[in-house]
């Protein structure tokens, strides 16, 4: 990690955006980083739009406000693109990741002219194949790590296995399914990341 990273998550209640932000903070903390992970509380109800945030840095974090100019935006529910300006304040040299089966070019049309990097992950298909249900937060968590480069894939997978093993000690099939979802997401993003790197170079 070369610099501090600020992430804003957009999702709906019950999809795990808040959990993903807290998990990322926990994993980054274990690598020695200073971290924050917190939701923005509003009318909390299933299906309602929610926002969560991460700050991750090598240095002590002294600011405790919401994040208004994030480096990365993660959209867990693509329907929010029609009602929320998810790229508001997003840095031009940053990136947005959207959970959708659509291509990045198709999604870009809904991003209010945002000119930075756009990545898409079909988290529904990945989680359904790996876990048997639509749990988009695990794939989107892996996507945030892959795109941000906040830690290596190996470190992330090791820490997530430890975290899942503790949380789901009596459900080994859940551990295995979540780990598979993370691996599938990294694999799915490999080509897109390489393409963006080549454009920058």
KEKE-3310 file (N, C-alpha, C; in steps of 0.2 Angstrom, whole numbers, plus 5000, padded with zeros to 4 digits):
npx = (5004:5004:4998:4986:4969:4952:4936:4920:4905:4890:4874:4860:4849:4852:4860:4873:4883:4888:4893:4903:4912:4916:4922:4933:4940:4944:4952:4962:4967:4974:4985:4992:4989:4982:4964:4947:4930:4914:4896:4884:4872:4854:4837:4835:4831:4826:4831:4832:4842:4859:4874:4891:4908:4926:4942:4959:4975:4993:4997:4992:4975:4967:4955:4937:4925:4912:4915:4919:4926:4930:4942:4939:4923:4911:4898:4885:4872:4865:4854:4853:4860:4851:4845:4854:4868:4881:4894:4897:4909:4919:4936:4944:4955:4952:4941:4927:4917:4905:4891:4885:4879:4881:4892:4907:4907:4893:4888:4895:4887:4878:4884:4884:4894:4906:4924:4934:4941:4931:4924:4916:4907:4900:4892:4881:4879:4892:4891:4880:4884:4895:4890:4877:4867:4861:4873:4880:4890:4903:4909:4910:4918:4930:4932:4934:4947:4955:4954:4959:4971:4975:4981:4990:4983:4986:4988:4976:4967:4972:4970:4956:4952:4955:4947:4934:4934:4934:4922:4912:4914:4907:4902:4908:4905:4901:4912:4920:4913:4912:4926:4928:4920:4927:4939:4935:4930:4942:4948:4939:4941:4954:4957:4951:4958:4971:4969:4965:4977:4986:4981:4984:4997)
npy = (4994:5010:5023:5032:5025:5028:5023:5021:5013:5008:5001:4991:4989:4973:4967:4966:4976:4985:4975:4970:4982:4982:4970:4972:4982:4975:4965:4973:4979:4968:4967:4977:4990:5006:5009:5012:5008:5010:5013:5024:5029:5029:5028:5013:4999:4984:4983:4996:5010:5011:5017:5015:5016:5015:5019:5017:5016:5019:5028:5035:5039:5053:5060:5060:5060:5058:5051:5061:5062:5050:5037:5025:5018:5006:4998:4989:4985:4986:4993:5005:5014:5021:5029:5035:5046:5038:5041:5053:5065:5056:5053:5057:5049:5038:5024:5014:5001:4990:4979:4969:4961:4967:4975:4985:4996:4998:5001:5013:5022:5026:5034:5047:5054:5051:5049:5040:5024:5010:4995:4980:4967:4951:4948:4941:4929:4923:4922:4914:4902:4898:4898:4895:4904:4921:4931:4945:4952:4946:4943:4957:4962:4956:4961:4974:4974:4968:4978:4990:4986:4986:4976:4961:4947:4935:4938:4943:4932:4923:4930:4931:4918:4914:4923:4919:4906:4907:4914:4905:4892:4880:4878:4872:4871:4883:4891:4886:4889:4903:4906:4901:4910:4922:4919:4916:4929:4937:4930:4933:4947:4948:4950:4962:4971:4970:4976:4989:4993:4992:5002:5014:5013)
npz = (5000:4995:4997:5007:5007:5002:5003:4996:4999:4991:4993:4997:5011:5019:5010:5013:5012:5022:5031:5022:5022:5035:5036:5027:5034:5045:5040:5034:5045:5051:5043:5047:5045:5048:5051:5046:5047:5043:5044:5036:5045:5042:5038:5043:5035:5027:5010:5008:5002:5007:5014:5016:5023:5020:5027:5024:5029:5030:5039:5055:5056:5057:5054:5055:5048:5036:5019:5006:4994:4987:4983:4978:4973:4977:4971:4976:4972:4957:4953:4960:4952:4945:4953:4962:4962:4961:4958:4963:4968:4966:4963:4948:4945:4951:4954:4949:4955:4949:4953:4942:4927:4916:4904:4906:4898:4895:4908:4910:4904:4913:4922:4924:4916:4921:4920:4924:4929:4926:4932:4931:4940:4940:4953:4957:4950:4953:4967:4968:4961:4969:4982:4982:4984:4982:4988:4987:4994:4997:4984:4980:4990:4987:4975:4978:4984:4974:4964:4970:4975:4988:4996:4994:4984:4989:5003:5007:5004:5013:5026:5025:5025:5038:5045:5041:5045:5059:5060:5055:5061:5063:5051:5039:5025:5021:5023:5013:5002:5002:5001:4988:4981:4982:4976:4963:4959:4959:4948:4938:4937:4932:4918:4915:4924:4919:4906:4909:4915:4904:4896:4904:4904)
capx = (5000:5008:4995:4979:4964:4946:4931:4913:4900:4883:4870:4853:4849:4852:4864:4880:4888:4890:4897:4909:4916:4919:4927:4939:4943:4947:4958:4967:4970:4978:4991:4996:4986:4977:4958:4941:4925:4908:4890:4881:4865:4848:4831:4837:4826:4828:4830:4833:4849:4863:4881:4896:4914:4932:4948:4964:4981:4999:4998:4987:4969:4964:4948:4932:4919:4910:4920:4916:4930:4933:4947:4935:4916:4909:4891:4883:4866:4865:4847:4855:4863:4846:4842:4859:4874:4886:4901:4898:4915:4924:4942:4945:4960:4950:4938:4920:4915:4897:4889:4881:4880:4882:4899:4909:4904:4886:4887:4897:4882:4873:4888:4885:4900:4912:4929:4939:4940:4925:4924:4910:4908:4893:4892:4875:4881:4897:4889:4875:4888:4899:4886:4870:4862:4864:4876:4885:4895:4909:4913:4912:4924:4936:4933:4937:4954:4958:4955:4963:4978:4977:4985:4990:4978:4988:4987:4969:4964:4974:4966:4949:4950:4955:4940:4928:4935:4932:4914:4908:4918:4903:4899:4914:4903:4900:4919:4922:4909:4914:4933:4927:4917:4933:4944:4931:4930:4949:4950:4935:4943:4961:4958:4949:4963:4976:4967:4966:4984:4989:4978:4987:5004)
capy = (5000:5016:5029:5030:5024:5030:5019:5022:5008:5009:4995:4991:4985:4966:4965:4965:4982:4987:4969:4970:4987:4981:4965:4975:4986:4970:4962:4978:4980:4963:4968:4982:4997:5010:5008:5014:5005:5012:5014:5030:5027:5032:5024:5006:4994:4979:4985:5004:5012:5012:5019:5013:5019:5013:5023:5013:5020:5017:5032:5036:5042:5058:5063:5055:5062:5054:5052:5064:5062:5043:5034:5019:5017:5000:4998:4982:4984:4991:4997:5011:5018:5025:5034:5038:5048:5035:5044:5060:5066:5051:5055:5055:5044:5032:5018:5012:4994:4989:4972:4969:4957:4971:4977:4992:5002:4999:5004:5020:5027:5028:5036:5055:5057:5049:5047:5036:5017:5007:4988:4976:4960:4948:4945:4937:4923:4921:4919:4908:4896:4896:4898:4892:4909:4928:4935:4949:4955:4942:4945:4964:4963:4953:4966:4980:4972:4967:4984:4995:4984:4988:4971:4955:4942:4929:4940:4944:4926:4920:4933:4930:4911:4914:4926:4914:4899:4909:4915:4899:4886:4874:4877:4872:4872:4891:4894:4884:4893:4910:4906:4900:4916:4927:4917:4917:4936:4939:4927:4937:4953:4948:4953:4969:4975:4970:4980:4996:4994:4993:5009:5019:5013)
capz = (5000:4994:5000:5010:5002:5004:4999:4998:4997:4990:4993:5000:5017:5019:5005:5016:5010:5028:5033:5018:5024:5041:5035:5024:5039:5049:5036:5033:5051:5052:5039:5050:5042:5051:5047:5048:5043:5046:5039:5037:5047:5040:5040:5042:5033:5021:5004:5008:5001:5013:5012:5021:5021:5023:5026:5026:5028:5033:5045:5059:5053:5062:5051:5057:5044:5030:5014:5000:4988:4988:4978:4975:4974:4976:4970:4977:4969:4951:4953:4963:4947:4942:4958:4966:4959:4965:4957:4966:4972:4965:4960:4941:4944:4955:4950:4952:4953:4950:4953:4936:4922:4910:4902:4909:4893:4896:4914:4910:4901:4918:4928:4924:4913:4925:4915:4927:4927:4928:4932:4933:4943:4941:4960:4958:4947:4956:4973:4967:4959:4975:4989:4981:4985:4980:4993:4983:4997:4997:4978:4980:4994:4984:4969:4980:4985:4968:4960:4974:4976:4995:4999:4989:4984:4994:5010:5007:5005:5020:5031:5025:5027:5045:5047:5040:5049:5065:5060:5053:5063:5063:5044:5034:5018:5021:5023:5007:4997:5002:4998:4981:4978:4982:4971:4956:4958:4957:4942:4933:4936:4930:4911:4915:4927:4914:4901:4911:4916:4897:4894:4907:4901)
cpx = (5004:5005:4989:4974:4957:4941:4924:4909:4893:4879:4863:4853:4848:4856:4872:4885:4891:4895:4904:4914:4919:4924:4933:4943:4947:4953:4963:4971:4975:4984:4995:4994:4982:4970:4952:4936:4919:4902:4888:4873:4859:4842:4833:4832:4828:4826:4831:4840:4853:4870:4885:4903:4920:4938:4954:4971:4987:5000:4992:4981:4966:4957:4943:4925:4918:4915:4917:4920:4934:4938:4943:4928:4914:4901:4888:4876:4865:4859:4849:4858:4858:4843:4848:4865:4880:4893:4902:4904:4921:4930:4942:4950:4959:4946:4931:4919:4908:4896:4883:4883:4882:4890:4900:4907:4897:4884:4889:4892:4878:4877:4889:4891:4906:4917:4934:4937:4934:4925:4917:4911:4901:4893:4886:4877:4887:4895:4884:4879:4892:4895:4879:4865:4865:4866:4881:4890:4902:4913:4914:4917:4930:4938:4937:4945:4958:4959:4959:4970:4980:4981:4985:4985:4980:4986:4980:4966:4966:4970:4959:4947:4950:4949:4934:4928:4933:4924:4910:4911:4914:4900:4904:4912:4902:4907:4921:4919:4911:4921:4932:4925:4923:4937:4941:4931:4937:4950:4946:4938:4950:4961:4956:4955:4969:4975:4968:4973:4988:4987:4982:4995:5005)
cpy = (5006:5022:5027:5029:5025:5026:5020:5016:5010:5002:4996:4987:4977:4963:4964:4970:4984:4981:4969:4976:4985:4975:4967:4978:4981:4967:4966:4979:4975:4963:4974:4989:5000:5010:5011:5010:5007:5014:5021:5028:5032:5028:5017:5002:4990:4982:4993:5005:5014:5014:5017:5015:5015:5018:5018:5016:5017:5022:5033:5041:5047:5061:5057:5057:5057:5055:5055:5064:5055:5042:5028:5019:5010:5000:4990:4980:4989:4995:5004:5016:5023:5030:5038:5040:5045:5037:5051:5061:5061:5054:5052:5049:5038:5027:5017:5005:4993:4981:4972:4964:4961:4973:4984:4997:5003:5003:5011:5025:5029:5032:5044:5058:5055:5046:5042:5029:5014:4999:4985:4969:4957:4944:4940:4930:4920:4918:4913:4902:4894:4895:4895:4898:4916:4931:4939:4952:4952:4944:4952:4966:4961:4958:4972:4980:4972:4974:4989:4993:4985:4982:4965:4951:4937:4931:4940:4937:4922:4923:4931:4923:4911:4917:4922:4908:4901:4910:4909:4893:4880:4873:4877:4873:4879:4894:4892:4888:4900:4911:4905:4906:4921:4925:4918:4925:4939:4936:4931:4943:4954:4952:4960:4974:4976:4975:4987:4998:4996:5000:5015:5019:5016)
cpz = (5000:4997:5004:5005:5006:5000:5001:4995:4996:4989:4995:5006:5016:5014:5007:5014:5017:5031:5029:5020:5030:5041:5032:5029:5043:5046:5035:5039:5053:5049:5042:5049:5048:5047:5050:5044:5046:5041:5041:5039:5044:5042:5038:5041:5027:5015:5003:5006:5007:5010:5018:5018:5024:5022:5028:5024:5032:5039:5049:5056:5058:5060:5053:5053:5039:5025:5008:4994:4988:4982:4974:4977:4973:4976:4970:4974:4963:4950:4955:4958:4944:4947:4962:4962:4962:4963:4959:4970:4970:4961:4953:4940:4948:4951:4953:4950:4954:4949:4948:4931:4915:4909:4906:4905:4894:4903:4914:4908:4907:4924:4927:4921:4916:4920:4918:4925:4930:4927:4934:4935:4943:4947:4961:4956:4951:4963:4973:4965:4965:4981:4988:4982:4983:4986:4990:4987:4997:4990:4978:4984:4991:4978:4972:4982:4979:4964:4964:4975:4983:4998:4993:4989:4989:5001:5011:5008:5011:5026:5031:5027:5035:5048:5047:5044:5056:5066:5059:5055:5062:5056:5039:5027:5016:5020:5016:5001:4996:4999:4991:4978:4977:4977:4964:4954:4956:4950:4937:4932:4933:4923:4911:4918:4922:4908:4903:4912:4909:4894:4897:4905:4895)
residu = (UNK:UNK:UNK:UNK:UNK:UNK:UNK:UNK:UNK:UNK:UNK:UNK:UNK:UNK:UNK:UNK:UNK:UNK:UNK:UNK:UNK:UNK:UNK:UNK:UNK:UNK:UNK:UNK:UNK:UNK:UNK:UNK:UNK:UNK:UNK:UNK:UNK:UNK:UNK:UNK:UNK:UNK:UNK:UNK:UNK:UNK:UNK:UNK:UNK:UNK:UNK:UNK:UNK:UNK:UNK:UNK:UNK:UNK:UNK:UNK:UNK:UNK:UNK:UNK:UNK:UNK:UNK:UNK:UNK:UNK:UNK:UNK:UNK:UNK:UNK:UNK:UNK:UNK:UNK:UNK:UNK:UNK:UNK:UNK:UNK:UNK:UNK:UNK:UNK:UNK:UNK:UNK:UNK:UNK:UNK:UNK:UNK:UNK:UNK:UNK:UNK:UNK:UNK:UNK:UNK:UNK:UNK:UNK:UNK:UNK:UNK:UNK:UNK:UNK:UNK:UNK:UNK:UNK:UNK:UNK:UNK:UNK:UNK:UNK:UNK:UNK:UNK:UNK:UNK:UNK:UNK:UNK:UNK:UNK:UNK:UNK:UNK:UNK:UNK:UNK:UNK:UNK:UNK:UNK:UNK:UNK:UNK:UNK:UNK:UNK:UNK:UNK:UNK:UNK:UNK:UNK:UNK:UNK:UNK:UNK:UNK:UNK:UNK:UNK:UNK:UNK:UNK:UNK:UNK:UNK:UNK:UNK:UNK:UNK:UNK:UNK:UNK:UNK:UNK:UNK:UNK:UNK:UNK:UNK:UNK:UNK:UNK:UNK:UNK:UNK:UNK:UNK:UNK:UNK:UNK:UNK:UNK:UNK:UNK:UNK:UNK)
# end
